[in-house]
Amino acid sequence: MAYLPAVGFPLNHLASVANMSLGEVENLVQLAAISGTLSLRNNHVRFTHDRQRVAAQSFIPVEKLGHIHKRIFNFLSCGDVKDDYLFEAMDHALIARKFGTDVAPVDVLTNLLLDATERATLSANFSTAKHFVTSAEGEFATVKGVLTVRHCEPKRRHRSMG
């Protein structure tokens, strides 16, 4: 929970990540909500304050961080959560790699980075786009030999002849 998206995460997806039943997760979240650590609104759970989130992260042993970030990346980059959490998934992939944990083949990771860059650019989130472009460049630098990545054709605007 400490490394899941800070804006909140659907309770049913949290149960999937934790490999627990929805009822078990609801009970644990309710206990944490009573203590004021977590809040549950519209079936989304989140920490009530970032300091509590950071404190929870501090209890995780450093040697497990690469695996945890990989697991979160794998969950956030697949299925019906991918569209909502692509940026977070990519951040977890990059963190896992910093800990020496490979999360996906380089071509898959690079294509996901390019998808995230495109999405950030289209939403005018240029600092995020730059972050992902820089990360993609870093991935290219770590690859020996030739890497084939999709070729993106520039989108052309059609003008009406009138």
Secondary structure as GFF3:
##gff-version 3
##sequence-region A 1 162
A	DSSP	beta_strand	9	10	.	.	.	ID=ss1
A	DSSP	alpha_helix	11	18	.	.	.	ID=ss2
A	DSSP	alpha_helix	22	34	.	.	.	ID=ss3
A	DSSP	beta_strand	38	41	.	.	.	ID=ss4
A	DSSP	beta_strand	44	47	.	.	.	ID=ss5
A	DSSP	alpha_helix	50	58	.	.	.	ID=ss6
A	DSSP	alpha_helix	62	76	.	.	.	ID=ss7
A	DSSP	three_ten_helix	79	81	.	.	.	ID=ss8
A	DSSP	alpha_helix	82	98	.	.	.	ID=ss9
A	DSSP	alpha_helix	106	122	.	.	.	ID=ss10
A	DSSP	alpha_helix	126	142	.	.	.	ID=ss11
###
